[in-house]
Amino acid sequence: MWKPIASAPRDRDIYVAHPDCGCFAVRWDEGATNEYLCPGEVGIWVALDGSMTWGTGLDKENGPDRWCEIHESTFGWNYP
């Protein structure tokens, strides 16, 4: 069910997660920035309600490490 963040689609709403931070419903915003949390990044994950942003996760520091389709999640933390 959970897949590596590098394979996350950027064309629809998904869940992204990190074991230290939790799971959030997000969408990719290719023009968004957050210089405080993700300096220099253009394009970040944005919560569906706009309450938070997250980096790409590809650098292993500023973002999620897993994703799943919204309809697949049971909010179980079944990390490989």
N, C-alpha and C positions, 0 to 999 in steps of 0.2 A: 504494500500500500504506500509507504513513504519511499520517495525516490531522492537521489542526490540533487541538490539545488542547481547544479550546472545544467540539468535537463529540464528545468522548470519552463513551462510555456509562458509567454509574455503577451498572450492575446486573450486572456480570460481571467476571471476571478479564481483564486486558488487559496489553499491554506499553506503557509510556510511556518517552519518551526525550528527551534533550537532547544536542546534539553535544559539549558540554563535559563531560558527566557520565556518559554511557552509557545503557544500556537496562535496564529493570527490569520484572519481572512484579509487578503490583500489583492491589489492589482498592480501591475507594472505601470509606471509613469515614466516614459522615456525622456521627458524634459524636466522632471523634478530634481531638486537638489536638497541636501541638508549638510551645510558646511561644518556644522558642529560634530555630527556623528559620522559623516561620510565625506570628509574633505576631498574635493577634486572630482567626486563622482557626479556624473550627469546621467540620470536614469536610476531610479530606486523603487523599492517596493513601498506602496502607500496603503495603509489600512483602509478598508472600505468606508469607514466613517470619517476618515481623514485625521484620526487622533494620533497617529504615529507613523514614522517612516523607518525603513530598514534598508541597509546597503544591499548589494548584490549577493553577499555571502560567499562570493568566489575567493575572497582573500582570507577566509576563515576567521576574521576578526569582527567585521562590521555587518553581520547579517545572519540569516538563517542557514542551516545546513541541510534541511530536508523540505520537501513539498509534497502535497497530494491534492487530488481533485476534491473540491468541496463536497461532492456527493459521496466520496469514498471514505471520508473521515468519520471515525467514531470517537475521536479524541483519545484514543488509546495510544500510549507511547511505545509502539512496537518498533524500536530502532534496531536495525540490523547489527 
